[in-house]
Structures are given as C-alpha cells and as structure tokens.
C-alpha cells in the first residue's frame, strides 16, 4: 500500500510536513508518493487561488521539504515519486508548471548519467 503526501498547502509549513511524514512513517505502508501541491483548472481550489492568490513553493523550497521528509521515512519505505505528473494543460499556475518541468528535466538528466 502507498500513501500520498502533498507539500505546499497554504496553511502548512515545514514542521507540518515533517509531522505528516512521521505519521506516515508509523503506518504500515510500503511506500509514499511525495507531490508538490498543484492547482488544477476549473476546480474549487483554482477559483480560490484566482480570487485570493497564496504563496506557492519554489522549486528549491519544494526540493528542500521533500529531502527533509525523505530523511524521516524508514529506509525500507519505497519512495515512488517526488513529483506529481499531471496533464500540464490542467495546471493553473505558471510557477508550478515551471517546477514540474524542471523536476522532470533533472530526473531525466540523472537517468541518462
């Protein structure tokens, strides 16, 4: 069984993410998928974001949080993903689209090495 862990909700900070990671670590799950918060067009969150934009994580902020989360998880737990794959035309935020493309690109570069 896998558990998702979304990072970057506006009301959360790093400590909240680390506490969530500790809870997941205590569960009987085989793996985790770590995803940055993404805003999909035509959803309630997209409408709220357009009406009252909130700060989105930068690539560096997300990478730092994901790394800290991974440090907390048991070494036996599989990290299935650290990036959310979504149809890019559905993403409502240019900054998140940039982050997704950068993370994917870095992963491809490492796979070629």
N, C-alpha and C positions, 0 to 999 in steps of 0.2 A: 504494500500500500504506500502511496506517495501523498505528501502534503504540500499544498502551495503556500508560499509566504510572499505576500505583496509588500513592497517597500515604497514609501513615499506619500502615504496618505497625509493630507494637510495637518491633521491634528496629532500626528505621530512624530517623535524624534528618535534619535539613535537608540536611546535607552529603551523606548517602547519596542523597537525592532529586536533588540537583544533579549528582552524579556519574552517576546513571542518565540524567538529561536530556542530559548531554554525550555519553554513549554513543549515545543515540537520535539526537542531532544529527549524529553521524558516520555513521549508517546511511543507506542510500539509500531513505528512506521519504518519502512525500508529506505525511503528516500524523500528528498524535498526538491521542489522547484522554486527557485527564488526569482521573482519578477519585479521589475520596476512598475509602479502604478502607471497605467495607461488609460487615456481617455478616449473612448470610442464615440464617434459621431452619432448624433440622434439618440443619445441616452440621457437620463436624468443628470448624471454627473457632468456630461458635456454641456448641458444647458446651464447648470450651476456654475461651471467653470467660465462660461462665456459671460454670465451675468456678474460674477464676482471672482475674477481670476485669483488663484492661490499660487504660492511659490512651488515650482516643480524642481525636483532634484537635477543637478547637473550630472554629467557622466561621471565625473570624479567623485561626487557625493554618493552616487549610487554604488560605484565600484568599492568605495571605502566601506559602506554599510554592508554590502554583500560579503566582502572579505571578513569583516568582524563577525557576521552571522556564521560564516563557514567555520571560523575558529571555535565557536561554541558547540557546533554539532558534533556528535560522535564520529570518530574516524571511520566507523563501519557503515555510516549512513551515506547512501549514494546521493550525490548532487546531480540531479538530472538536467537541470537548466539553471542558468543565471541570467537569462534574457527571455522576455516574452515575445513569441512570434505572433504577430497579428497582421492581418492584411493592412498594409501601410495606408491604403486609401481610407481606412476606417479610423485612423488615428487623428484626433482633433488638435493635437498640439505640435507645432513645428519643432519645438525643443525636444520632445520625446521622440519624434521621428528621427531627428539627428542622433540622439543617443542610441536608438535601436540600430541604425545603420553603422555607427561607429563600433558598437559592441560586436555586431555580426562580422564586420570587417576585421577586427582584431582576432576573433576566433578563427576566421578563415586563414589569416596570416600565420597563426600559430599551428594550424593543422598542416600547412604546407611545409613548415620548418622541419 
